[in-house]
Amino acid sequence: MTRLSSAFAKPHPALVCFLTAGDGDTAANLDALVEGGADVIELGMPFTDPMADGPAIQAANIRSLGIGTKTADVFHIAAEFRKRHADTPLVLMGYANPMVRRGPEWFADQCEAAGVDGVICVDIPPEEDEALGPALRVKGIAPIRLATPTTDAKRLPQVLEGSGGFVYYVSVAGITGSQQASSSSIEVKVRELKAATDLPIAVGFGIRTPEQAAAVASVADGVVVGSALVELVEKHGAEAPAHIRNYTAALAQAVHSAARGAA
């Protein structure tokens, strides 16, 4: 089993937590996520035009780039995380330019060397899988695809083909940190996705409270929380790790207490 498959094979839904690399004391903040009970970590690669992200993560990108964070720094953060946490899955999330500008093989090599388990590339559609997917799969790194409320039955097979790790269901047609979709609409879509794939389904976008997380966890295999965590980094600065740890623990308690996805 891979680290990702092991995380989703636990007897409870998985908590997936996102932070932006280079924003604040990233190493300490990532450690706080693990200590709080996160099952999977998403590490955002800062980019100048994060089109899928809302104000909180956009601001985190600006802060990170403002101190000069480079792609090499992201891989250094990932490699050091892997030394400290041998079993926690780490997924890089970002945009195509930093991933393919030196060639997909270079990027996949760096991911492998740093102990990265999966990659979410927001702006490479499945129709353009050749741009990155084959290079990742050769190295055993999961290309994690996004499904949305507008992904219909005709296009879904293409989204799922070649995908790995888990399917990230973007529950609202909007940017990160925006409104949350209704539990009933999420449940319907998760059922459709699970009928089409054996991959776990993790749901994100707009989930901010333990109560919201528990409701999503009752119908999905995983719950993704990002903007609310990034806001803690902005608000608390050097004191953020303690706040991240406590908030993650509350989320983990809610998610892990939910019955595994009924969908």
N, C-alpha and C positions, 0 to 999 in steps of 0.2 A: 504493500500500500504506500501511496505517497503521503506527504504531510497534509496536503489538502484533503485527500479522500479520508484520511484518519480523522481530521477535524469534523467532517460531516458524518462520520460513522458513529459518533458519540450518541449516547441514549437521550440526547436532548438537542434542540435546534442550536445552531452555531451563531455566536455574536461576531460580526465582522466590523472592525473599527478602522477608520481612516484618519491619517494625519498627513500634512504636507512636509516633505523633506526640506530641511533647512530653515523651517519656521520655528523659532525658539530653540530650546535645548532638545533637539529631536531624539537623541539617544535616551535621555531621561524620560521624555514623554512616551516613547515607545515601550520602555520598560514598565512604565506605569500602566499602560494598556494591558500588558501581559499579567502584571500583578493583580490588576482588577478583574481578570477573568476573560479577556478577549480570546476567542478561538482562532481567529484569522486576522492578520494585519494587512491593511492596504496602505502603501506608502506612495503619496502623490509626488510626481515629478513636476517641479515648477516649470511653468510655461508662460510665455508672454501673452497668449490669447486663449485662455481656458474657456472656450465657448460654452461648454456644458455646465459650468460651475456658476453658482450664485455669488452674492457679494462676500460672504465669509471666506470661501475658498479662493475667490479672486484676490481678496486682500492678503491671504496667506501666501499666494503665489508672488505677489508684489513684494511682500516683506522678505521672502526667501531670495528672490532674484536681486533685491536691493542690497543684500549682503554678499552677493557674488556667487550664489550656489550654482554649481555646474553639474552636468550629468555625471562626471567622475565623482563628485561629492555624494551624489545619491547612491552610487554603487558602493562607496566607502561606508556610508551609513548602513546600507543593507548588509554588507559583509561583516561589519562589527556587530550588528544585531544577530546575525546567524551564529557568531562565536558565543554570544551570551545566551541565546535561546535556540537550542538545537532542534526542537520539535515544533515550534510555532510557525505555521505557514506564513510566508511573506509574499505579497502580491504588489507589483508595481502598477500604478495607474497613471495614465497621462495621455499625451497626444503624439501624433506620428512623427513630427519633425525631429525631436531628440532621439527617437527610437530608430529611425531609418537613415538619418543623414550620413552616418558612417557605414551604412550597409546593414541589412538585417542580421547577417551572420556575426558581425562585430557585436551588435547589441545582444544577441542570444548568447554569445560567448561570455560577455560581461555578466549577464544574468546568471548563467551557470556558475561562474567563478564566485559570485557573491552569495550563492545559495538562495536565489529567488525561485519561488515555486510557480508563479503565474504572472501573466501580464494582461492588463485591460488597456486597450488602445481605443480611446473614445472616437477618433475620427478616421479609422480605417474600417470601412464597411466590410461585411463578409464577402461581398462581390470582389473585393480587392485583397483577398486573403494572401495571395502570393507575395504581397509586399512585406509580410512579416511572419505569417503563420507557419510556413514550412520550416523556417530557421528555428523557431521556438520549439516546434514539435520534435525536431531532430535531437535537441538537447534535453528533451523530457520536461519542457516548461509549458504549462497549460496556457493556451490562448483563450482567455475568458471573454465570452461574448455578452453583449447587452441585448435584451429584449425590452420592448416598450409597449404601452397600451395600443399603439398603432401597428405593431407587428402582427400581420394577419396570417391565416393558415397557409396561404400561398408562399409567403416569404419565409416563414418560420423554419422549414427544413434547411434552407440555405444558411440561416443564422446558426443553426445547431451543428451543421456539418463542420467537422474539424475543431469544434469547441472542446474545451477541457476544463477540469477543475470544478466549476459550477457555472450556472447561468445567472447573470446579474439582471434581475428584473427591475427596470426603472419604472417605478409605480405611477409616476406622473409625467405628462408630456410637458416638461419644463426643465428648469435648472435646479441644481442641488440647493437644498435648504428651503425649497419652496413649500407650498401647501402639500399636505399628505392626502393620498387617495383614500377612499372609503375601504373599510375592511372587506365589505362584500365584493367590491370590484377587484380587489387584490386576490381574494379567494377564487373568484371565477378565472382570472388569468393564470394563477398558479396551477389550477386544475388543468387548464389547456396545455400549459408547458410540460407538466409532469406526464401527461398522456403522450407527449411527443418525444421525451428524452428520459434517460435514466440518471442524468446529471442532477445534482442537488440544485434547488432554486433558492437563491438568496434575494431578498427584496430590500430596496433602498430608495432614497430620495424622500425627504420630508419627515423622517422619523427622528423625534427629538426627546421623547420622554420614555421612562420605563413602561408606562401604561400603553403607549403606542407600540413599543417594541414587543410587549407581551401579546398584544392583539395580532400583530403580523406573525410572530413566532407560532401562533396557534394554527396557522394555515400554510406556513412555508418552512423550508429546511434551514434558513438562515435569515438574519436581520442585519442590514448594513446601516451604520451610523457614522456620519462624517462631519457635517457643518457644525453641529452642536459641540463636538470635541474641538474642532478648529477654533471656535469662538472662545473656548477656555484658554487656549494658548494665547490668543490676543488679549484677553481680559487680565490674565494672571501672570503672564511673563515667566520670570524665573520661578515663581511659586506654582506654576501650572501642574507639575507632576502630581502633587497631592490631590488637586482638584480632579484631574483626569482619572486618577486611580479610584477615587470615591465614586465619581459619576459612572465609570465603567463597571464598577462592582454593582451598582444599582441596576444598570442595564443588564448585566450578566445574570443577576438574580431573577430578573423578570423573564428574560429569554430562556434561561435554562430550566425555569420552573414550568414553562408552557409544555403541553403535550406536543410531541413531535408532529409536524405538519399534518393536519387532517386531510389536506387536499390530496 
